[in-house]
Amino acid sequence: MDAFFHHSRLLRYRRPQGAAPCGSGVTIAAEHNGTLAGAQVFLRLWQDGVGERLLPMSEQGGLLTATVTLPDKPCLLWYFFVIHTTDGHTLYYGGSSGSGALYKHEPPAWRITVYDGAFATPDWFCEGIAYQIFPDRFRRSSWEALYQRAQAHRNRGRLLRLHDRWLEEPAYTPAPGCTDYAPDDFFGGDLNGIREKLPYLHGLGVTCLYLNPIFESASNHRYNTADYHAIDPLLGTEEDFAALCAEARALGIRIMLDGVFSHTGSDSRYFDRYSRYEEVGAYESRESPYYPWYSFRSWPDEYACWWNFPTLPNVEEMTPSYASFIAGEQGVLAHWASRGATSWRLDVADEIAPRFLRRFREAVKAANPEALIVGEVWHEAHDWLAGDRFDGVMNYGLTKACLDLLAFGAIDARGFADRLVLLLMRCTDPANEMMFNLLDSHDTERFLTRVKGDVRRLRLAMAVAFFLPGIPFLFAGDEIGVMGGYDPDCRRTFEWDRSRWDGELFRLAQRLAALRRTAPLARGTAAVEEENGVVRILRRHGGRRAELLINPGEMPRGAFGASVSPMDFLIR
């Protein structure tokens, strides 16, 4: 044993593991090998805005322990150890991963996420899986409808390129008169096409249908909103949306919309850079009611925009008129809740003002306490998951862990297990249960492409995503073996010819979805371990248990009382 030792991810040294509710107690423990006998050991705590506390540690059962009473408000609490030796020296022990090291100066610190104990997430999602649809690419109800609906955009002076054949590749070439790729090619997927395939989604086990933006927009991805109150004509009508929501709900499927509230389109009724709307936009006049929404350095041509894209002018979310427009009693959220939308995914959620997000949550939960709110956060997301903003986030931490193990070889089985434990510890139990466990999305290469078409590796990753706490997440086509590179290649149209599907992969997705409806996977506790190159995810609930063993190596492995074939998994 090291001269001094603590491991933040082991129950022996920290109980409970992971995040803890406000006002509760956390016991921190350490031990030494005798070389530091007689030393005075303190647990050093730090809270931003409050400062430092030193707690003396006492010996109990062979361990040095201290019990911390957590603050009564959500925060991050940081800790390391201060050691005063008998010969008058001061040492420090700290780290940012599981175990730490001795230092002669202040070390890195571990953290405890302190969350609101009243934080509750919707029960209905525990047994479900989420399915993402990029609306233009899933199902076209009719070519005639596409041709007719395109005219509404052409009447506003917009250029559209329509694909005659459903299985053509997305366009990579610039539009006429442009130098860069323009997302103005359309395949004609629409709301009625999605509605026609609800039985397919129900058979797959889908309970939450997440739609990329559906509001009027000048692009095929629709992240440059033109009108928050209007369904894009290419997708259908408000009546089509209400019918989709009603039929989905009858099958136990709830609709999640993609909310883009950090910016609008420059080609919108609010900004109206190209004078396509009767209303006066912010670009057209400083007297526009929408002018306060935007930040102009020099009106009209110099304005703040998302990642410097002039087509995406940023909005100031806490401008009173904008906040009310979105989250007020008669706002955008209330409008779509009344039409059947039950949940929201927030685009670039970490770039939105926290006060706006809190108001957003209040408005959504007031309309429907069972609504789910998921944020797009690519990095560490604990700040947004203390109970006052999101229920969960897009779990890109899991995506990266699976890629590092199965695509890049950056970690081995032990490193993968450690990564999973860390993901579970950093967030609250309620938030962990609402994480979208995704392998890819419309913003990334397809997982199958990243593992060079090796379906075995996709199967392993899919099994992990379904077994971990959180909501298993499929991007349309994952379940049949769709490949695709970076945008726009990852947004290929769905192949409806079943003879071209990977049938074994599809049946696995169905099997895993059925397992999700069992108590251990839906509501059970989780433990992750590694033994002899095999990773085990163990779920328990009541007297029931479910176990996943994965072997990411190329040799058979014996572990946990079982033999697991190379690049395969075992469920028991």
ChimeraX attribute file (.defattr): number of C-alpha atoms within 10 A of each C-alpha:
attribute: neighborCount
match mode: 1-to-1
recipient: residues
	/A:1	8
	/A:2	12
	/A:3	13
	/A:4	19
	/A:5	18
	/A:6	25
	/A:7	19
	/A:8	26
	/A:9	20
	/A:10	15
	/A:11	14
	/A:12	16
	/A:13	20
	/A:14	20
	/A:15	17
	/A:16	16
	/A:17	21
	/A:18	24
	/A:19	21
	/A:20	24
	/A:21	21
	/A:22	20
	/A:23	17
	/A:24	14
	/A:25	15
	/A:26	20
	/A:27	16
	/A:28	24
	/A:29	25
	/A:30	22
	/A:31	18
	/A:32	16
	/A:33	11
	/A:34	12
	/A:35	11
	/A:36	16
	/A:37	11
	/A:38	11
	/A:39	17
	/A:40	15
	/A:41	23
	/A:42	21
	/A:43	23
	/A:44	17
	/A:45	19
	/A:46	17
	/A:47	15
	/A:48	10
	/A:49	6
	/A:50	7
	/A:51	8
	/A:52	12
	/A:53	12
	/A:54	15
	/A:55	16
	/A:56	15
	/A:57	19
	/A:58	15
	/A:59	12
	/A:60	10
	/A:61	6
	/A:62	11
	/A:63	16
	/A:64	20
	/A:65	23
	/A:66	20
	/A:67	18
	/A:68	15
	/A:69	12
	/A:70	21
	/A:71	17
	/A:72	14
	/A:73	14
	/A:74	21
	/A:75	19
	/A:76	19
	/A:77	17
	/A:78	17
	/A:79	23
	/A:80	23
	/A:81	24
	/A:82	25
	/A:83	18
	/A:84	16
	/A:85	16
	/A:86	12
	/A:87	8
	/A:88	8
	/A:89	10
	/A:90	16
	/A:91	17
	/A:92	22
	/A:93	24
	/A:94	24
	/A:95	20
	/A:96	14
	/A:97	15
	/A:98	16
	/A:99	15
	/A:100	21
	/A:101	16
	/A:102	19
	/A:103	15
	/A:104	10
	/A:105	11
	/A:106	14
	/A:107	20
	/A:108	18
	/A:109	19
	/A:110	19
	/A:111	20
	/A:112	20
	/A:113	23
	/A:114	26
	/A:115	27
	/A:116	19
	/A:117	18
	/A:118	11
	/A:119	16
	/A:120	14
	/A:121	22
	/A:122	15
	/A:123	15
	/A:124	14
	/A:125	20
	/A:126	22
	/A:127	22
	/A:128	23
	/A:129	26
	/A:130	23
	/A:131	25
	/A:132	22
	/A:133	22
	/A:134	25
	/A:135	27
	/A:136	26
	/A:137	23
	/A:138	26
	/A:139	25
	/A:140	23
	/A:141	18
	/A:142	13
	/A:143	16
	/A:144	10
	/A:145	16
	/A:146	21
	/A:147	13
	/A:148	11
	/A:149	16
	/A:150	21
	/A:151	15
	/A:152	14
	/A:153	18
	/A:154	11
	/A:155	10
	/A:156	13
	/A:157	12
	/A:158	16
	/A:159	16
	/A:160	18
	/A:161	14
	/A:162	15
	/A:163	16
	/A:164	11
	/A:165	9
	/A:166	20
	/A:167	14
	/A:168	11
	/A:169	14
	/A:170	20
	/A:171	17
	/A:172	14
	/A:173	12
	/A:174	13
	/A:175	17
	/A:176	10
	/A:177	6
	/A:178	9
	/A:179	9
	/A:180	11
	/A:181	12
	/A:182	15
	/A:183	21
	/A:184	17
	/A:185	19
	/A:186	22
	/A:187	27
	/A:188	30
	/A:189	25
	/A:190	28
	/A:191	28
	/A:192	20
	/A:193	21
	/A:194	22
	/A:195	21
	/A:196	15
	/A:197	12
	/A:198	19
	/A:199	15
	/A:200	12
	/A:201	20
	/A:202	15
	/A:203	11
	/A:204	20
	/A:205	24
	/A:206	26
	/A:207	23
	/A:208	27
	/A:209	23
	/A:210	23
	/A:211	20
	/A:212	22
	/A:213	26
	/A:214	28
	/A:215	24
	/A:216	22
	/A:217	26
	/A:218	24
	/A:219	20
	/A:220	23
	/A:221	21
	/A:222	23
	/A:223	23
	/A:224	24
	/A:225	29
	/A:226	24
	/A:227	17
	/A:228	26
	/A:229	15
	/A:230	15
	/A:231	20
	/A:232	26
	/A:233	21
	/A:234	28
	/A:235	27
	/A:236	20
	/A:237	16
	/A:238	17
	/A:239	11
	/A:240	16
	/A:241	22
	/A:242	17
	/A:243	17
	/A:244	23
	/A:245	22
	/A:246	19
	/A:247	16
	/A:248	23
	/A:249	16
	/A:250	9
	/A:251	15
	/A:252	15
	/A:253	22
	/A:254	26
	/A:255	22
	/A:256	26
	/A:257	20
	/A:258	20
	/A:259	24
	/A:260	22
	/A:261	24
	/A:262	21
	/A:263	24
	/A:264	28
	/A:265	27
	/A:266	26
	/A:267	25
	/A:268	25
	/A:269	23
	/A:270	26
	/A:271	27
	/A:272	21
	/A:273	20
	/A:274	16
	/A:275	17
	/A:276	17
	/A:277	16
	/A:278	8
	/A:279	15
	/A:280	21
	/A:281	25
	/A:282	26
	/A:283	23
	/A:284	18
	/A:285	15
	/A:286	14
	/A:287	11
	/A:288	16
	/A:289	15
	/A:290	20
	/A:291	20
	/A:292	17
	/A:293	24
	/A:294	23
	/A:295	17
	/A:296	18
	/A:297	10
	/A:298	8
	/A:299	14
	/A:300	13
	/A:301	11
	/A:302	13
	/A:303	18
	/A:304	19
	/A:305	21
	/A:306	17
	/A:307	9
	/A:308	11
	/A:309	12
	/A:310	15
	/A:311	17
	/A:312	23
	/A:313	26
	/A:314	24
	/A:315	22
	/A:316	20
	/A:317	22
	/A:318	17
	/A:319	14
	/A:320	12
	/A:321	14
	/A:322	21
	/A:323	20
	/A:324	17
	/A:325	15
	/A:326	21
	/A:327	21
	/A:328	17
	/A:329	14
	/A:330	11
	/A:331	17
	/A:332	16
	/A:333	24
	/A:334	19
	/A:335	16
	/A:336	18
	/A:337	15
	/A:338	11
	/A:339	16
	/A:340	19
	/A:341	22
	/A:342	25
	/A:343	26
	/A:344	22
	/A:345	24
	/A:346	23
	/A:347	21
	/A:348	17
	/A:349	23
	/A:350	18
	/A:351	12
	/A:352	19
	/A:353	13
	/A:354	17
	/A:355	14
	/A:356	20
	/A:357	23
	/A:358	15
	/A:359	19
	/A:360	22
	/A:361	23
	/A:362	16
	/A:363	19
	/A:364	21
	/A:365	16
	/A:366	13
	/A:367	16
	/A:368	15
	/A:369	15
	/A:370	17
	/A:371	24
	/A:372	25
	/A:373	24
	/A:374	26
	/A:375	27
	/A:376	20
	/A:377	21
	/A:378	16
	/A:379	12
	/A:380	14
	/A:381	20
	/A:382	20
	/A:383	19
	/A:384	22
	/A:385	25
	/A:386	29
	/A:387	22
	/A:388	21
	/A:389	22
	/A:390	27
	/A:391	26
	/A:392	31
	/A:393	28
	/A:394	24
	/A:395	28
	/A:396	21
	/A:397	21
	/A:398	23
	/A:399	18
	/A:400	18
	/A:401	23
	/A:402	26
	/A:403	21
	/A:404	16
	/A:405	19
	/A:406	26
	/A:407	19
	/A:408	13
	/A:409	11
	/A:410	12
	/A:411	17
	/A:412	17
	/A:413	22
	/A:414	15
	/A:415	17
	/A:416	23
	/A:417	23
	/A:418	20
	/A:419	21
	/A:420	20
	/A:421	20
	/A:422	18
	/A:423	17
	/A:424	23
	/A:425	20
	/A:426	21
	/A:427	27
	/A:428	25
	/A:429	19
	/A:430	21
	/A:431	25
	/A:432	23
	/A:433	25
	/A:434	26
	/A:435	24
	/A:436	26
	/A:437	29
	/A:438	27
	/A:439	28
	/A:440	20
	/A:441	21
	/A:442	21
	/A:443	12
	/A:444	17
	/A:445	20
	/A:446	27
	/A:447	31
	/A:448	23
	/A:449	19
	/A:450	20
	/A:451	16
	/A:452	12
	/A:453	15
	/A:454	14
	/A:455	17
	/A:456	18
	/A:457	23
	/A:458	25
	/A:459	20
	/A:460	20
	/A:461	25
	/A:462	25
	/A:463	23
	/A:464	23
	/A:465	24
	/A:466	23
	/A:467	27
	/A:468	27
	/A:469	27
	/A:470	30
	/A:471	29
	/A:472	27
	/A:473	28
	/A:474	25
	/A:475	21
	/A:476	23
	/A:477	22
	/A:478	24
	/A:479	22
	/A:480	21
	/A:481	22
	/A:482	23
	/A:483	19
	/A:484	18
	/A:485	17
	/A:486	13
	/A:487	16
	/A:488	19
	/A:489	18
	/A:490	22
	/A:491	30
	/A:492	25
	/A:493	25
	/A:494	19
	/A:495	19
	/A:496	13
	/A:497	7
	/A:498	9
	/A:499	8
	/A:500	11
	/A:501	16
	/A:502	15
	/A:503	14
	/A:504	14
	/A:505	19
	/A:506	16
	/A:507	14
	/A:508	16
	/A:509	22
	/A:510	17
	/A:511	14
	/A:512	20
	/A:513	21
	/A:514	15
	/A:515	17
	/A:516	22
	/A:517	16
	/A:518	17
	/A:519	19
	/A:520	23
	/A:521	27
	/A:522	25
	/A:523	20
	/A:524	21
	/A:525	16
	/A:526	20
	/A:527	16
	/A:528	18
	/A:529	18
	/A:530	19
	/A:531	14
	/A:532	12
	/A:533	20
	/A:534	27
	/A:535	26
	/A:536	24
	/A:537	20
	/A:538	21
	/A:539	23
	/A:540	18
	/A:541	16
	/A:542	10
	/A:543	7
	/A:544	12
	/A:545	17
	/A:546	19
	/A:547	18
	/A:548	20
	/A:549	25
	/A:550	26
	/A:551	25
	/A:552	27
	/A:553	18
	/A:554	10
	/A:555	12
	/A:556	16
	/A:557	20
	/A:558	15
	/A:559	17
	/A:560	15
	/A:561	6
	/A:562	12
	/A:563	15
	/A:564	21
	/A:565	17
	/A:566	16
	/A:567	18
	/A:568	18
	/A:569	22
	/A:570	16
	/A:571	12
	/A:572	9
